[in-house]
Amino acid sequence: MATWDRSDVLALVAIALAVVAIAAGALAARRWGTRRGRITFYCVATPLIPEGYLRGPTKDLLKVTWRDIDVKDPHLVQITIRNTGPRDISSSHFDSGRPLRVKLNCVMFGTTSRSDQSIRMLSRAIGDEAVIELGPHLLRKGEVWTVNVLVGGSPTPDLVSPLIDTDVHDATQSAKDLVDLVAIP
């Protein structure tokens, strides 16, 4: 076996210090560096009339109206946007000032949520296709935007996100799975 001289020991120490410095730099960048934002999108639709009442002899026993207009297959849709990321999402993160846009692919009748400057209904007339716009406004870390909408038909939500440097997690399918798990047969 060869003996170690001073230069071999110094080279080994330098390599060990370099590995420790790289690991410390990576951890510091993760902790204090600029990281991507993250929002979580939930959309849960609740039918207002049980399916059994929509067909057969009981179909006219129960109905939902909005301003004296019958709503066919009424659902109450709750749309939630939550900032689950490590930082605030400012209005400058919305590309060219475009808002988040949620298209429900069904007919919208109205909203049951309070009006907020960050939430805008794009559908103006009763019976139009349901499209909701959110932002562009500051969405603080941990903050939640929520909209409740009365729609006719079973919604299939599509989220169009113009957010820069922000990941979007769609938890809608997870919410549907959870509802299916706790549904009483």
C-alpha positions as CSV (number, residue, x, y, z in Angstrom):
1,M,0.0,0.0,0.0
2,A,1.1,3.5,-0.8
3,T,1.6,6.0,2.0
4,W,-0.3,9.3,2.0
5,D,1.7,12.4,1.8
6,R,0.5,15.9,2.6
7,S,-0.8,16.8,-0.9
8,D,-3.0,13.7,-1.0
9,V,-4.6,14.6,2.4
10,L,-5.1,18.2,1.3
11,A,-6.7,17.0,-2.0
12,L,-9.1,14.7,-0.1
13,V,-10.1,17.5,2.3
14,A,-10.7,19.9,-0.6
15,I,-13.0,17.3,-2.3
16,A,-14.9,16.8,1.0
17,L,-15.3,20.5,1.5
18,A,-16.5,20.9,-2.1
19,V,-19.2,18.3,-1.7
20,V,-20.4,19.9,1.6
21,A,-20.4,23.4,0.0
22,I,-22.4,22.1,-3.0
23,A,-25.0,20.4,-0.7
24,A,-25.2,23.6,1.5
25,G,-25.7,25.8,-1.6
26,A,-28.5,23.6,-2.9
27,L,-30.3,23.6,0.4
28,A,-29.9,27.4,0.8
29,A,-31.2,27.9,-2.8
30,R,-34.2,25.7,-2.0
31,R,-34.9,27.5,1.3
32,W,-34.3,31.1,0.3
33,G,-34.1,31.2,-3.5
34,T,-36.8,32.2,-6.0
35,R,-39.1,29.2,-6.4
36,R,-42.1,28.7,-8.7
37,G,-45.5,29.6,-7.4
38,R,-48.2,27.0,-7.1
39,I,-52.0,27.2,-7.1
40,T,-54.5,24.4,-6.4
41,F,-57.8,24.4,-8.4
42,Y,-60.9,22.7,-6.9
43,C,-64.3,22.5,-8.6
44,V,-67.0,20.6,-6.9
45,A,-70.5,20.3,-8.3
46,T,-73.5,19.3,-6.2
47,P,-76.7,18.3,-7.8
48,L,-79.6,20.2,-6.2
49,I,-82.2,17.6,-7.2
50,P,-81.6,13.9,-6.6
51,E,-81.4,12.0,-9.9
52,G,-84.5,9.9,-9.1
53,Y,-86.6,13.1,-9.1
54,L,-85.5,14.1,-12.6
55,R,-87.3,11.2,-14.4
56,G,-90.5,9.2,-14.2
57,P,-93.6,10.2,-12.3
58,T,-91.8,12.4,-9.8
59,K,-90.1,14.6,-12.4
60,D,-92.5,17.5,-11.8
61,L,-92.7,17.3,-8.0
62,L,-89.5,19.3,-7.4
63,K,-87.9,22.0,-9.5
64,V,-85.4,24.8,-9.2
65,T,-85.9,28.2,-10.7
66,W,-83.7,31.3,-11.1
67,R,-85.7,34.5,-11.6
68,D,-88.8,32.5,-12.7
69,I,-86.8,30.5,-15.3
70,D,-86.7,26.7,-14.8
71,V,-83.2,25.3,-14.3
72,K,-82.9,21.9,-16.0
73,D,-80.6,19.5,-14.0
74,P,-79.5,22.1,-11.5
75,H,-76.1,22.0,-9.9
76,L,-74.4,24.3,-7.4
77,V,-70.8,24.5,-8.4
78,Q,-68.1,25.7,-6.0
79,I,-64.9,26.9,-7.7
80,T,-61.9,27.3,-5.4
81,I,-58.4,28.7,-6.2
82,R,-55.9,28.3,-3.4
83,N,-52.3,29.6,-3.3
84,T,-50.5,26.6,-2.0
85,G,-47.1,27.7,-3.1
86,P,-44.1,29.2,-1.3
87,R,-44.8,32.8,-2.3
88,D,-47.4,35.4,-3.2
89,I,-48.7,35.5,-6.8
90,S,-48.8,39.2,-7.8
91,S,-50.8,40.7,-10.6
92,S,-47.6,40.9,-12.6
93,H,-47.6,37.0,-12.8
94,F,-50.7,37.1,-14.9
95,D,-49.4,37.1,-18.5
96,S,-50.5,40.4,-20.2
97,G,-53.0,41.0,-17.5
98,R,-55.2,38.1,-18.5
99,P,-57.2,36.5,-15.7
100,L,-57.6,32.8,-14.8
101,R,-60.5,31.5,-16.8
102,V,-62.8,28.7,-15.7
103,K,-65.1,27.3,-18.4
104,L,-67.8,25.0,-17.0
105,N,-69.2,23.6,-20.3
106,C,-72.8,24.0,-19.2
107,V,-75.4,26.7,-18.9
108,M,-75.0,29.4,-16.2
109,F,-77.9,31.0,-14.4
110,G,-76.3,33.0,-11.6
111,T,-73.9,33.3,-8.8
112,T,-74.5,32.9,-5.1
113,S,-71.2,34.3,-4.0
114,R,-70.5,37.8,-2.8
115,S,-69.1,40.2,-5.4
116,D,-65.3,40.6,-5.2
117,Q,-63.1,42.7,-7.4
118,S,-60.9,39.7,-8.2
119,I,-63.9,37.6,-9.4
120,R,-65.8,38.4,-12.6
121,M,-68.6,36.5,-14.4
122,L,-68.0,36.5,-18.1
123,S,-71.5,35.2,-18.9
124,R,-73.9,38.1,-18.8
125,A,-77.3,36.7,-19.9
126,I,-79.1,34.0,-18.1
127,G,-78.7,30.7,-20.0
128,D,-75.3,31.6,-21.5
129,E,-72.4,29.2,-21.3
130,A,-70.8,29.4,-17.9
131,V,-67.4,31.2,-17.9
132,I,-65.8,32.7,-14.8
133,E,-62.7,34.9,-14.7
134,L,-60.6,35.4,-11.6
135,G,-57.9,38.1,-11.3
136,P,-55.5,39.5,-12.2
137,H,-55.0,40.5,-8.5
138,L,-52.6,39.7,-5.7
139,L,-53.2,36.2,-4.4
140,R,-51.3,36.0,-1.1
141,K,-49.6,32.8,0.1
142,G,-52.4,30.6,1.6
143,E,-55.2,32.9,0.4
144,V,-58.3,31.3,-1.2
145,W,-60.7,32.6,-3.9
146,T,-64.1,31.0,-3.9
147,V,-67.1,31.3,-6.3
148,N,-70.4,29.5,-6.1
149,V,-72.4,29.3,-9.4
150,L,-75.9,27.9,-10.2
151,V,-75.7,26.0,-13.5
152,G,-78.0,23.8,-15.5
153,G,-76.4,20.5,-16.6
154,S,-73.5,18.6,-15.2
155,P,-70.4,20.8,-15.4
156,T,-67.0,19.7,-16.8
157,P,-64.6,22.4,-15.7
158,D,-61.7,23.6,-17.8
159,L,-59.1,25.9,-16.3
160,V,-57.1,28.2,-18.5
161,S,-54.2,29.6,-16.6
162,P,-52.0,32.5,-18.0
163,L,-49.9,32.5,-14.8
164,I,-46.1,32.9,-15.3
165,D,-43.7,30.9,-13.2
166,T,-46.6,29.2,-11.5
167,D,-47.6,25.5,-11.4
168,V,-51.3,24.6,-11.4
169,H,-52.5,21.6,-9.6
170,D,-56.0,20.4,-10.6
171,A,-57.5,18.7,-7.5
172,T,-61.0,18.5,-9.1
173,Q,-60.7,14.7,-9.9
174,S,-59.5,14.1,-6.3
175,A,-62.5,15.9,-5.0
176,K,-64.8,13.8,-7.2
177,D,-63.1,10.6,-6.0
178,L,-63.6,11.8,-2.4
179,V,-67.3,12.5,-3.0
180,D,-67.7,9.0,-4.6
181,L,-66.0,7.4,-1.6
182,V,-68.4,9.0,1.0
183,A,-71.6,8.7,-1.1
184,I,-74.3,6.6,0.5
185,P,-75.5,3.9,-2.0
